[in-house]
Amino acid sequence: MPETMLRELLQNYVAITNKLQALLPEEVVPVMKKSLADLGHIEARALLEDEVLKKVKRGLEVDH
């Protein structure tokens, strides 16, 4: 199950990043070129198992 959560987080990240690049390229591209240290504290939060089960139950899981 952890690999499913990690895969879903990565897919969400990529989808959001692609959408932002298309909408706001001049604002997003410079930020994407920064190092993690330059960006400051970032917290990655995976879905808990019960959250994943709720998404699956509601038909919101990402197909792989």
PQR file with spaces between the fields and no chain letter, atoms N, CA, C, O and H, PARSE charges and radii, in Angstrom:
ATOM       1  N    MET     1       0.807   -1.205    0.000 -0.4000 1.5000
ATOM       2  CA   MET     1       0.000    0.000    0.000 -0.0000 2.0000
ATOM       3  C    MET     1       0.855    1.277    0.000  0.5500 1.7000
ATOM       4  O    MET     1       0.461    2.247   -0.648 -0.5500 1.4000
ATOM       5  N    PRO     2       2.008    1.328    0.694 -0.5600 1.5000
ATOM       6  CA   PRO     2       2.810    2.556    0.663  0.2800 2.0000
ATOM       7  C    PRO     2       3.242    2.931   -0.759  0.5500 1.7000
ATOM       8  O    PRO     2       3.293    4.113   -1.100 -0.5500 1.4000
ATOM       9  N    GLU     3       3.554    1.929   -1.588 -0.4000 1.5000
ATOM      10  CA   GLU     3       3.969    2.248   -2.953 -0.0000 2.0000
ATOM      11  C    GLU     3       2.825    2.862   -3.758  0.5500 1.7000
ATOM      12  O    GLU     3       3.058    3.687   -4.641 -0.5500 1.4000
ATOM      13  H    GLU     3       3.513    0.968   -1.311  0.4000 1.0000
ATOM      14  N    THR     4       1.594    2.462   -3.455 -0.4000 1.5000
ATOM      15  CA   THR     4       0.429    3.045   -4.122 -0.0000 2.0000
ATOM      16  C    THR     4       0.277    4.506   -3.719  0.5500 1.7000
ATOM      17  O    THR     4       0.015    5.365   -4.560 -0.5500 1.4000
ATOM      18  H    THR     4       1.405    1.792   -2.738  0.4000 1.0000
ATOM      19  N    MET     5       0.440    4.778   -2.441 -0.4000 1.5000
ATOM      20  CA   MET     5       0.324    6.154   -1.957 -0.0000 2.0000
ATOM      21  C    MET     5       1.422    7.031   -2.548  0.5500 1.7000
ATOM      22  O    MET     5       1.164    8.161   -2.963 -0.5500 1.4000
ATOM      23  H    MET     5       0.653    4.080   -1.758  0.4000 1.0000
ATOM      24  N    LEU     6       2.650    6.508   -2.586 -0.4000 1.5000
ATOM      25  CA   LEU     6       3.760    7.278   -3.136 -0.0000 2.0000
ATOM      26  C    LEU     6       3.549    7.530   -4.625  0.5500 1.7000
ATOM      27  O    LEU     6       3.801    8.633   -5.111 -0.5500 1.4000
ATOM      28  H    LEU     6       2.860    5.590   -2.249  0.4000 1.0000
ATOM      29  N    ARG     7       3.093    6.525   -5.342 -0.4000 1.5000
ATOM      30  CA   ARG     7       2.833    6.679   -6.775 -0.0000 2.0000
ATOM      31  C    ARG     7       1.756    7.743   -7.013  0.5500 1.7000
ATOM      32  O    ARG     7       1.875    8.569   -7.917 -0.5500 1.4000
ATOM      33  H    ARG     7       2.888    5.629   -4.947  0.4000 1.0000
ATOM      34  N    GLU     8       0.714    7.709   -6.195 -0.4000 1.5000
ATOM      35  CA   GLU     8      -0.359    8.679   -6.352 -0.0000 2.0000
ATOM      36  C    GLU     8       0.117   10.094   -6.043  0.5500 1.7000
ATOM      37  O    GLU     8      -0.249   11.036   -6.747 -0.5500 1.4000
ATOM      38  H    GLU     8       0.617    7.037   -5.461  0.4000 1.0000
ATOM      39  N    LEU     9       0.920   10.253   -5.011 -0.4000 1.5000
ATOM      40  CA   LEU     9       1.475   11.575   -4.699 -0.0000 2.0000
ATOM      41  C    LEU     9       2.326   12.097   -5.842  0.5500 1.7000
ATOM      42  O    LEU     9       2.230   13.267   -6.212 -0.5500 1.4000
ATOM      43  H    LEU     9       1.217    9.488   -4.440  0.4000 1.0000
ATOM      44  N    LEU    10       3.161   11.229   -6.402 -0.4000 1.5000
ATOM      45  CA   LEU    10       4.014   11.636   -7.509 -0.0000 2.0000
ATOM      46  C    LEU    10       3.182   12.016   -8.731  0.5500 1.7000
ATOM      47  O    LEU    10       3.466   13.015   -9.392 -0.5500 1.4000
ATOM      48  H    LEU    10       3.239   10.278   -6.102  0.4000 1.0000
ATOM      49  N    GLN    11       2.166   11.227   -9.028 -0.4000 1.5000
ATOM      50  CA   GLN    11       1.303   11.541  -10.168 -0.0000 2.0000
ATOM      51  C    GLN    11       0.583   12.869   -9.957  0.5500 1.7000
ATOM      52  O    GLN    11       0.448   13.659  -10.891 -0.5500 1.4000
ATOM      53  H    GLN    11       1.935   10.415   -8.492  0.4000 1.0000
ATOM      54  N    ASN    12       0.124   13.115   -8.739 -0.4000 1.5000
ATOM      55  CA   ASN    12      -0.532   14.387   -8.437 -0.0000 2.0000
ATOM      56  C    ASN    12       0.438   15.553   -8.593  0.5500 1.7000
ATOM      57  O    ASN    12       0.089   16.595   -9.147 -0.5500 1.4000
ATOM      58  H    ASN    12       0.234   12.473   -7.980  0.4000 1.0000
ATOM      59  N    TYR    13       1.658   15.364   -8.099 -0.4000 1.5000
ATOM      60  CA   TYR    13       2.688   16.399   -8.220 -0.0000 2.0000
ATOM      61  C    TYR    13       2.959   16.727   -9.685  0.5500 1.7000
ATOM      62  O    TYR    13       3.000   17.894  -10.072 -0.5500 1.4000
ATOM      63  H    TYR    13       1.942   14.517   -7.650  0.4000 1.0000
ATOM      64  N    VAL    14       3.142   15.687  -10.490 -0.4000 1.5000
ATOM      65  CA   VAL    14       3.436   15.895  -11.908 -0.0000 2.0000
ATOM      66  C    VAL    14       2.260   16.576  -12.604  0.5500 1.7000
ATOM      67  O    VAL    14       2.460   17.488  -13.407 -0.5500 1.4000
ATOM      68  H    VAL    14       3.109   14.739  -10.175  0.4000 1.0000
ATOM      69  N    ALA    15       1.052   16.147  -12.306 -0.4000 1.5000
ATOM      70  CA   ALA    15      -0.131   16.748  -12.931 -0.0000 2.0000
ATOM      71  C    ALA    15      -0.252   18.223  -12.563  0.5500 1.7000
ATOM      72  O    ALA    15      -0.516   19.063  -13.423 -0.5500 1.4000
ATOM      73  H    ALA    15       0.890   15.406  -11.654  0.4000 1.0000
ATOM      74  N    ILE    16      -0.060   18.532  -11.296 -0.4000 1.5000
ATOM      75  CA   ILE    16      -0.151   19.924  -10.836 -0.0000 2.0000
ATOM      76  C    ILE    16       0.957   20.769  -11.447  0.5500 1.7000
ATOM      77  O    ILE    16       0.715   21.891  -11.891 -0.5500 1.4000
ATOM      78  H    ILE    16       0.155   17.850  -10.597  0.4000 1.0000
ATOM      79  N    THR    17       2.173   20.230  -11.469 -0.4000 1.5000
ATOM      80  CA   THR    17       3.304   20.950  -12.043 -0.0000 2.0000
ATOM      81  C    THR    17       3.074   21.240  -13.518  0.5500 1.7000
ATOM      82  O    THR    17       3.313   22.355  -13.982 -0.5500 1.4000
ATOM      83  H    THR    17       2.369   19.318  -11.108  0.4000 1.0000
ATOM      84  N    ASN    18       2.610   20.235  -14.254 -0.4000 1.5000
ATOM      85  CA   ASN    18       2.342   20.439  -15.683 -0.0000 2.0000
ATOM      86  C    ASN    18       1.260   21.493  -15.903  0.5500 1.7000
ATOM      87  O    ASN    18       1.371   22.324  -16.804 -0.5500 1.4000
ATOM      88  H    ASN    18       2.416   19.330  -13.876  0.4000 1.0000
ATOM      89  N    LYS    19       0.222   21.456  -15.084 -0.4000 1.5000
ATOM      90  CA   LYS    19      -0.864   22.436  -15.204 -0.0000 2.0000
ATOM      91  C    LYS    19      -0.343   23.845  -14.915  0.5500 1.7000
ATOM      92  O    LYS    19      -0.663   24.789  -15.639 -0.5500 1.4000
ATOM      93  H    LYS    19       0.132   20.781  -14.352  0.4000 1.0000
ATOM      94  N    LEU    20       0.460   23.985  -13.855 -0.4000 1.5000
ATOM      95  CA   LEU    20       1.011   25.299  -13.510 -0.0000 2.0000
ATOM      96  C    LEU    20       1.948   25.820  -14.592  0.5500 1.7000
ATOM      97  O    LEU    20       1.930   27.007  -14.919 -0.5500 1.4000
ATOM      98  H    LEU    20       0.720   23.218  -13.268  0.4000 1.0000
ATOM      99  N    GLN    21       2.769   24.927  -15.148 -0.4000 1.5000
ATOM     100  CA   GLN    21       3.673   25.357  -16.213 -0.0000 2.0000
ATOM     101  C    GLN    21       2.889   25.872  -17.409  0.5500 1.7000
ATOM     102  O    GLN    21       3.286   26.853  -18.038 -0.5500 1.4000
ATOM     103  H    GLN    21       2.784   23.963  -14.883  0.4000 1.0000
ATOM     104  N    ALA    22       1.780   25.218  -17.726 -0.4000 1.5000
ATOM     105  CA   ALA    22       0.966   25.642  -18.863 -0.0000 2.0000
ATOM     106  C    ALA    22       0.274   26.974  -18.576  0.5500 1.7000
ATOM     107  O    ALA    22       0.128   27.801  -19.475 -0.5500 1.4000
ATOM     108  H    ALA    22       1.458   24.421  -17.216  0.4000 1.0000
ATOM     109  N    LEU    23      -0.146   27.184  -17.343 -0.4000 1.5000
ATOM     110  CA   LEU    23      -0.877   28.391  -16.988 -0.0000 2.0000
ATOM     111  C    LEU    23       0.030   29.582  -16.701  0.5500 1.7000
ATOM     112  O    LEU    23      -0.252   30.704  -17.120 -0.5500 1.4000
ATOM     113  H    LEU    23      -0.027   26.512  -16.612  0.4000 1.0000
ATOM     114  N    LEU    24       1.111   29.329  -15.992 -0.4000 1.5000
ATOM     115  CA   LEU    24       1.966   30.412  -15.512 -0.0000 2.0000
ATOM     116  C    LEU    24       3.449   30.125  -15.765  0.5500 1.7000
ATOM     117  O    LEU    24       4.229   30.107  -14.812 -0.5500 1.4000
ATOM     118  H    LEU    24       1.341   28.417  -15.652  0.4000 1.0000
ATOM     119  N    PRO    25       3.858   29.905  -16.998 -0.5600 1.5000
ATOM     120  CA   PRO    25       5.229   29.465  -17.241  0.2800 2.0000
ATOM     121  C    PRO    25       6.293   30.405  -16.696  0.5500 1.7000
ATOM     122  O    PRO    25       7.299   29.943  -16.156 -0.5500 1.4000
ATOM     123  N    GLU    26       6.096   31.712  -16.826 -0.4000 1.5000
ATOM     124  CA   GLU    26       7.134   32.643  -16.381 -0.0000 2.0000
ATOM     125  C    GLU    26       7.278   32.679  -14.857  0.5500 1.7000
ATOM     126  O    GLU    26       8.344   33.031  -14.351 -0.5500 1.4000
ATOM     127  H    GLU    26       5.279   32.087  -17.265  0.4000 1.0000
ATOM     128  N    GLU    27       6.217   32.318  -14.115 -0.4000 1.5000
ATOM     129  CA   GLU    27       6.304   32.282  -12.659 -0.0000 2.0000
ATOM     130  C    GLU    27       6.777   30.930  -12.142  0.5500 1.7000
ATOM     131  O    GLU    27       7.478   30.869  -11.131 -0.5500 1.4000
ATOM     132  H    GLU    27       5.352   32.031  -14.526  0.4000 1.0000
ATOM     133  N    VAL    28       6.408   29.851  -12.815 -0.4000 1.5000
ATOM     134  CA   VAL    28       6.673   28.506  -12.307 -0.0000 2.0000
ATOM     135  C    VAL    28       8.078   28.022  -12.648  0.5500 1.7000
ATOM     136  O    VAL    28       8.743   27.426  -11.801 -0.5500 1.4000
ATOM     137  H    VAL    28       5.839   29.901  -13.636  0.4000 1.0000
ATOM     138  N    VAL    29       8.534   28.265  -13.854 -0.4000 1.5000
ATOM     139  CA   VAL    29       9.821   27.731  -14.295 -0.0000 2.0000
ATOM     140  C    VAL    29      10.968   28.179  -13.392  0.5500 1.7000
ATOM     141  O    VAL    29      11.786   27.337  -13.020 -0.5500 1.4000
ATOM     142  H    VAL    29       7.993   28.749  -14.542  0.4000 1.0000
ATOM     143  N    PRO    30      11.077   29.455  -13.017 -0.5600 1.5000
ATOM     144  CA   PRO    30      12.181   29.844  -12.125  0.2800 2.0000
ATOM     145  C    PRO    30      12.135   29.121  -10.766  0.5500 1.7000
ATOM     146  O    PRO    30      13.180   28.780  -10.211 -0.5500 1.4000
ATOM     147  N    VAL    31      10.950   28.893  -10.244 -0.4000 1.5000
ATOM     148  CA   VAL    31      10.819   28.195   -8.959 -0.0000 2.0000
ATOM     149  C    VAL    31      11.278   26.748   -9.103  0.5500 1.7000
ATOM     150  O    VAL    31      11.921   26.203   -8.207 -0.5500 1.4000
ATOM     151  H    VAL    31      10.102   29.170  -10.695  0.4000 1.0000
ATOM     152  N    MET    32      10.943   26.130  -10.235 -0.4000 1.5000
ATOM     153  CA   MET    32      11.325   24.732  -10.454 -0.0000 2.0000
ATOM     154  C    MET    32      12.839   24.563  -10.573  0.5500 1.7000
ATOM     155  O    MET    32      13.359   23.469  -10.352 -0.5500 1.4000
ATOM     156  H    MET    32      10.420   26.574  -10.963  0.4000 1.0000
ATOM     157  N    LYS    33      13.537   25.624  -10.915 -0.4000 1.5000
ATOM     158  CA   LYS    33      14.988   25.549  -11.058 -0.0000 2.0000
ATOM     159  C    LYS    33      15.719   25.725   -9.729  0.5500 1.7000
ATOM     160  O    LYS    33      16.932   25.524   -9.662 -0.5500 1.4000
ATOM     161  H    LYS    33      13.115   26.513  -11.094  0.4000 1.0000
ATOM     162  N    LYS    34      14.996   26.098   -8.670 -0.4000 1.5000
ATOM     163  CA   LYS    34      15.613   26.291   -7.365 -0.0000 2.0000
ATOM     164  C    LYS    34      15.937   24.948   -6.720  0.5500 1.7000
ATOM     165  O    LYS    34      15.311   23.930   -7.016 -0.5500 1.4000
ATOM     166  H    LYS    34      14.011   26.261   -8.725  0.4000 1.0000
ATOM     167  N    SER    35      16.921   24.970   -5.841 -0.4000 1.5000
ATOM     168  CA   SER    35      17.248   23.765   -5.083 -0.0000 2.0000
ATOM     169  C    SER    35      16.254   23.621   -3.930  0.5500 1.7000
ATOM     170  O    SER    35      15.560   24.574   -3.574 -0.5500 1.4000
ATOM     171  H    SER    35      17.429   25.797   -5.601  0.4000 1.0000
ATOM     172  N    LEU    36      16.193   22.430   -3.355 -0.4000 1.5000
ATOM     173  CA   LEU    36      15.316   22.213   -2.207 -0.0000 2.0000
ATOM     174  C    LEU    36      15.699   23.121   -1.045  0.5500 1.7000
ATOM     175  O    LEU    36      14.830   23.599   -0.315 -0.5500 1.4000
ATOM     176  H    LEU    36      16.757   21.656   -3.644  0.4000 1.0000
ATOM     177  N    ALA    37      16.978   23.356   -0.875 -0.4000 1.5000
ATOM     178  CA   ALA    37      17.433   24.238    0.207 -0.0000 2.0000
ATOM     179  C    ALA    37      16.918   25.656    0.002  0.5500 1.7000
ATOM     180  O    ALA    37      16.542   26.328    0.962 -0.5500 1.4000
ATOM     181  H    ALA    37      17.683   22.967   -1.468  0.4000 1.0000
ATOM     182  N    ASP    38      16.901   26.110   -1.247 -0.4000 1.5000
ATOM     183  CA   ASP    38      16.411   27.456   -1.554 -0.0000 2.0000
ATOM     184  C    ASP    38      14.911   27.586   -1.311  0.5500 1.7000
ATOM     185  O    ASP    38      14.422   28.665   -0.975 -0.5500 1.4000
ATOM     186  H    ASP    38      17.207   25.564   -2.026  0.4000 1.0000
ATOM     187  N    LEU    39      14.182   26.484   -1.483 -0.4000 1.5000
ATOM     188  CA   LEU    39      12.730   26.524   -1.318 -0.0000 2.0000
ATOM     189  C    LEU    39      12.309   26.555    0.147  0.5500 1.7000
ATOM     190  O    LEU    39      11.182   26.939    0.457 -0.5500 1.4000
ATOM     191  H    LEU    39      14.578   25.607   -1.756  0.4000 1.0000
ATOM     192  N    GLY    40      13.204   26.156    1.050 -0.4000 1.5000
ATOM     193  CA   GLY    40      12.870   26.134    2.472 -0.0000 2.0000
ATOM     194  C    GLY    40      12.176   24.841    2.870  0.5500 1.7000
ATOM     195  O    GLY    40      12.235   23.845    2.150 -0.5500 1.4000
ATOM     196  H    GLY    40      14.120   25.845    0.798  0.4000 1.0000
ATOM     197  N    HIS    41      11.525   24.866    4.013 -0.4000 1.5000
ATOM     198  CA   HIS    41      10.895   23.669    4.561 -0.0000 2.0000
ATOM     199  C    HIS    41       9.728   23.216    3.686  0.5500 1.7000
ATOM     200  O    HIS    41       8.820   23.992    3.388 -0.5500 1.4000
ATOM     201  H    HIS    41      11.477   25.675    4.599  0.4000 1.0000
ATOM     202  N    ILE    42       9.769   21.960    3.284 -0.4000 1.5000
ATOM     203  CA   ILE    42       8.684   21.372    2.500 -0.0000 2.0000
ATOM     204  C    ILE    42       8.275   20.091    3.203  0.5500 1.7000
ATOM     205  O    ILE    42       9.121   19.262    3.539 -0.5500 1.4000
ATOM     206  H    ILE    42      10.506   21.330    3.526  0.4000 1.0000
ATOM     207  N    GLU    43       6.997   19.931    3.423 -0.4000 1.5000
ATOM     208  CA   GLU    43       6.503   18.724    4.085 -0.0000 2.0000
ATOM     209  C    GLU    43       5.742   17.877    3.078  0.5500 1.7000
ATOM     210  O    GLU    43       4.743   18.311    2.504 -0.5500 1.4000
ATOM     211  H    GLU    43       6.310   20.605    3.150  0.4000 1.0000
ATOM     212  N    ALA    44       6.235   16.656    2.873 -0.4000 1.5000
ATOM     213  CA   ALA    44       5.524   15.714    2.007 -0.0000 2.0000
ATOM     214  C    ALA    44       4.592   14.898    2.880  0.5500 1.7000
ATOM     215  O    ALA    44       5.008   14.328    3.889 -0.5500 1.4000
ATOM     216  H    ALA    44       7.046   16.304    3.339  0.4000 1.0000
ATOM     217  N    ARG    45       3.344   14.845    2.491 -0.4000 1.5000
ATOM     218  CA   ARG    45       2.372   14.132    3.301 -0.0000 2.0000
ATOM     219  C    ARG    45       1.695   13.086    2.445  0.5500 1.7000
ATOM     220  O    ARG    45       1.023   13.405    1.465 -0.5500 1.4000
ATOM     221  H    ARG    45       3.006   15.308    1.672  0.4000 1.0000
ATOM     222  N    ALA    46       1.879   11.835    2.823 -0.4000 1.5000
ATOM     223  CA   ALA    46       1.225   10.733    2.117 -0.0000 2.0000
ATOM     224  C    ALA    46      -0.164   10.525    2.694  0.5500 1.7000
ATOM     225  O    ALA    46      -0.450   10.889    3.835 -0.5500 1.4000
ATOM     226  H    ALA    46       2.426   11.576    3.620  0.4000 1.0000
ATOM     227  N    LEU    47      -1.011    9.934    1.883 -0.4000 1.5000
ATOM     228  CA   LEU    47      -2.335    9.594    2.384 -0.0000 2.0000
ATOM     229  C    LEU    47      -2.232    8.444    3.368  0.5500 1.7000
ATOM     230  O    LEU    47      -1.450    7.515    3.164 -0.5500 1.4000
ATOM     231  H    LEU    47      -0.779    9.638    0.956  0.4000 1.0000
ATOM     232  N    LEU    48      -3.010    8.502    4.423 -0.4000 1.5000
ATOM     233  CA   LEU    48      -3.077    7.400    5.360 -0.0000 2.0000
ATOM     234  C    LEU    48      -3.887    6.275    4.734  0.5500 1.7000
ATOM     235  O    LEU    48      -4.675    6.504    3.816 -0.5500 1.4000
ATOM     236  H    LEU    48      -3.644    9.257    4.589  0.4000 1.0000
ATOM     237  N    GLU    49      -3.692    5.068    5.229 -0.4000 1.5000
ATOM     238  CA   GLU    49      -4.359    3.908    4.638 -0.0000 2.0000
ATOM     239  C    GLU    49      -5.877    4.082    4.585  0.5500 1.7000
ATOM     240  O    GLU    49      -6.508    3.721    3.591 -0.5500 1.4000
ATOM     241  H    GLU    49      -3.052    4.882    5.975  0.4000 1.0000
ATOM     242  N    ASP    50      -6.467    4.635    5.654 -0.4000 1.5000
ATOM     243  CA   ASP    50      -7.921    4.820    5.636 -0.0000 2.0000
ATOM     244  C    ASP    50      -8.341    5.864    4.603  0.5500 1.7000
ATOM     245  O    ASP    50      -9.432    5.774    4.042 -0.5500 1.4000
ATOM     246  H    ASP    50      -5.955    4.928    6.461  0.4000 1.0000
ATOM     247  N    GLU    51      -7.479    6.858    4.347 -0.4000 1.5000
ATOM     248  CA   GLU    51      -7.773    7.849    3.315 -0.0000 2.0000
ATOM     249  C    GLU    51      -7.738    7.210    1.926  0.5500 1.7000
ATOM     250  O    GLU    51      -8.563    7.522    1.068 -0.5500 1.4000
ATOM     251  H    GLU    51      -6.592    6.931    4.803  0.4000 1.0000
ATOM     252  N    VAL    52      -6.776    6.315    1.718 -0.4000 1.5000
ATOM     253  CA   VAL    52      -6.691    5.606    0.445 -0.0000 2.0000
ATOM     254  C    VAL    52      -7.939    4.757    0.248  0.5500 1.7000
ATOM     255  O    VAL    52      -8.524    4.756   -0.836 -0.5500 1.4000
ATOM     256  H    VAL    52      -6.106    6.061    2.416  0.4000 1.0000
ATOM     257  N    LEU    53      -8.352    4.034    1.284 -0.4000 1.5000
ATOM     258  CA   LEU    53      -9.546    3.187    1.182 -0.0000 2.0000
ATOM     259  C    LEU    53     -10.792    4.017    0.889  0.5500 1.7000
ATOM     260  O    LEU    53     -11.653    3.590    0.120 -0.5500 1.4000
ATOM     261  H    LEU    53      -7.878    4.035    2.164  0.4000 1.0000
ATOM     262  N    LYS    54     -10.897    5.198    1.495 -0.4000 1.5000
ATOM     263  CA   LYS    54     -12.030    6.085    1.218 -0.0000 2.0000
ATOM     264  C    LYS    54     -12.034    6.530   -0.243  0.5500 1.7000
ATOM     265  O    LYS    54     -13.088    6.583   -0.877 -0.5500 1.4000
ATOM     266  H    LYS    54     -10.198    5.545    2.120  0.4000 1.0000
ATOM     267  N    LYS    55     -10.834    6.854   -0.781 -0.4000 1.5000
ATOM     268  CA   LYS    55     -10.748    7.267   -2.183 -0.0000 2.0000
ATOM     269  C    LYS    55     -11.147    6.123   -3.106  0.5500 1.7000
ATOM     270  O    LYS    55     -11.858    6.330   -4.090 -0.5500 1.4000
ATOM     271  H    LYS    55      -9.978    6.811   -0.265  0.4000 1.0000
ATOM     272  N    VAL    56     -10.691    4.926   -2.789 -0.4000 1.5000
ATOM     273  CA   VAL    56     -11.028    3.762   -3.602 -0.0000 2.0000
ATOM     274  C    VAL    56     -12.532    3.520   -3.557  0.5500 1.7000
ATOM     275  O    VAL    56     -13.158    3.248   -4.581 -0.5500 1.4000
ATOM     276  H    VAL    56     -10.114    4.758   -1.989  0.4000 1.0000
ATOM     277  N    LYS    57     -13.101    3.622   -2.367 -0.4000 1.5000
ATOM     278  CA   LYS    57     -14.542    3.407   -2.198 -0.0000 2.0000
ATOM     279  C    LYS    57     -15.356    4.422   -3.002  0.5500 1.7000
ATOM     280  O    LYS    57     -16.410    4.093   -3.548 -0.5500 1.4000
ATOM     281  H    LYS    57     -12.593    3.843   -1.535  0.4000 1.0000
ATOM     282  N    ARG    58     -14.855    5.664   -3.069 -0.4000 1.5000
ATOM     283  CA   ARG    58     -15.564    6.717   -3.794 -0.0000 2.0000
ATOM     284  C    ARG    58     -15.211    6.729   -5.281  0.5500 1.7000
ATOM     285  O    ARG    58     -15.726    7.555   -6.036 -0.5500 1.4000
ATOM     286  H    ARG    58     -13.999    5.931   -2.626  0.4000 1.0000
ATOM     287  N    GLY    59     -14.326    5.805   -5.705 -0.4000 1.5000
ATOM     288  CA   GLY    59     -13.945    5.733   -7.106 -0.0000 2.0000
ATOM     289  C    GLY    59     -12.988    6.825   -7.539  0.5500 1.7000
ATOM     290  O    GLY    59     -12.971    7.207   -8.709 -0.5500 1.4000
ATOM     291  H    GLY    59     -13.908    5.135   -5.092  0.4000 1.0000
ATOM     292  N    LEU    60     -12.189    7.332   -6.608 -0.4000 1.5000
ATOM     293  CA   LEU    60     -11.293    8.431   -6.903 -0.0000 2.0000
ATOM     294  C    LEU    60      -9.823    8.010   -7.029  0.5500 1.7000
ATOM     295  O    LEU    60      -8.941    8.860   -7.143 -0.5500 1.4000
ATOM     296  H    LEU    60     -12.202    7.022   -5.658  0.4000 1.0000
ATOM     297  N    GLU    61      -9.563    6.696   -7.008 -0.4000 1.5000
ATOM     298  CA   GLU    61      -8.183    6.248   -7.107 -0.0000 2.0000
ATOM     299  C    GLU    61      -7.644    6.516   -8.510  0.5500 1.7000
ATOM     300  O    GLU    61      -8.399    6.611   -9.478 -0.5500 1.4000
ATOM     301  H    GLU    61     -10.280    6.005   -6.915  0.4000 1.0000
ATOM     302  N    VAL    62      -6.322    6.636   -8.597 -0.4000 1.5000
ATOM     303  CA   VAL    62      -5.664    6.886   -9.864 -0.0000 2.0000
ATOM     304  C    VAL    62      -5.339    5.556  -10.500  0.5500 1.7000
ATOM     305  O    VAL    62      -4.742    4.689   -9.861 -0.5500 1.4000
ATOM     306  H    VAL    62      -5.708    6.559   -7.811  0.4000 1.0000
ATOM     307  N    ASP    63      -5.732    5.381  -11.771 -0.4000 1.5000
ATOM     308  CA   ASP    63      -5.409    4.146  -12.475 -0.0000 2.0000
ATOM     309  C    ASP    63      -3.946    4.147  -12.879  0.5500 1.7000
ATOM     310  O    ASP    63      -3.396    5.177  -13.268 -0.5500 1.4000
ATOM     311  H    ASP    63      -6.217    6.086  -12.289  0.4000 1.0000
ATOM     312  N    HIS    64      -3.328    2.987  -12.780 -0.4000 1.5000
ATOM     313  CA   HIS    64      -1.895    2.874  -13.102 -0.0000 2.0000
ATOM     314  C    HIS    64      -1.709    1.953  -14.275  0.5500 1.7000
ATOM     315  O    HIS    64      -0.579    1.722  -14.705 -0.5500 1.4000
ATOM     316  H    HIS    64      -3.775    2.150  -12.464  0.4000 1.0000
